[in-house]
Amino acid sequence: MDDSININNRGDFGLWAIEVAKQIVAEEGFELAKASRDGTEDDVRIAGNGLGQAITNALIEVYDGLLDGVPEE
C-alpha cells in the first residue's frame, strides 16, 4: 500500500481492492489464524483488531485519495 496508483474508473478501483485485500489477508489474516490456533482469547482479540485496523487504514487511504481529486468550493 506504499505505492501510489491512479484510480480513474471502477476497474482500477477493483484491481486496487483485490491487491490490498490479498496483502491484508496475507499479513493480518495469518496472524489471526495463528492466534486462533495457538493463542489466548486476548491474542485472538488483538489479532482481530489488527485485521480490522488494516481494513480501516486501506479504506481511509483510498478515501483520502478521492478527496484529493475534489475541487474545493
N, C-alpha and C positions, 0 to 999 in steps of 0.2 A: 504494500500500500504506500510505499515511499515514492514511487514514480508517478509523475503527473500524466494524466491522459485527458484527451478531449472527448467529451460525451456530447455528440451532436444530434443523436437520434435514439430511438428506442432500442435499436440493435446494439449500438455502442454501450448503452446502459446495461443491457442484458449480458454482454460479454464481460463488462466490468464486474457485475454482480456475481457471475459464475466464478471468475478468478478470485475475488475476495472471499466468497463462500468456501472455495477449496482451501485457501490459505487459513481461514479461521478454523475450519474443521480439522485440518492437519495439525494445527498448533493447539488450540484450546480444546477441541474435541478429544484429542488424545489425552490431555491432562484430566479431563472429566472422566473418561473411560478408566484411566489408571486409578483415579481416586475412588471410583465406584467399585473397582475390583479389590484394591488393596488398602484403601484409606478408611478414615473415620467419617462420621457424619459431617464433622466440621470440614474435613478435606473435600468432601463432595460439594458442600455448600460454597466453599472458596473457589473450587474449580468451576462450578456452575456460574458463580458471579463473574469469574474471568471470561467465560464464554459470552455471557450477556453483555459485558463491558466491551468486548471485541466487536460484537454486532453493533452496539450503540456507536462506537467510535467510527465504524465504517459508514453508518448512515449519516452521522454528523459530517463526516468528511465530504460525502457527495452532496449533502445539503448546502454546506458552505461553498462548495464549488458552483452550485447552481446560483447561489446568491451573488457570486462574483460577476455573473453574466447579466444581472438585472440592473438596468439603469436606475440611478437614484432620482427621486422626484424633487 
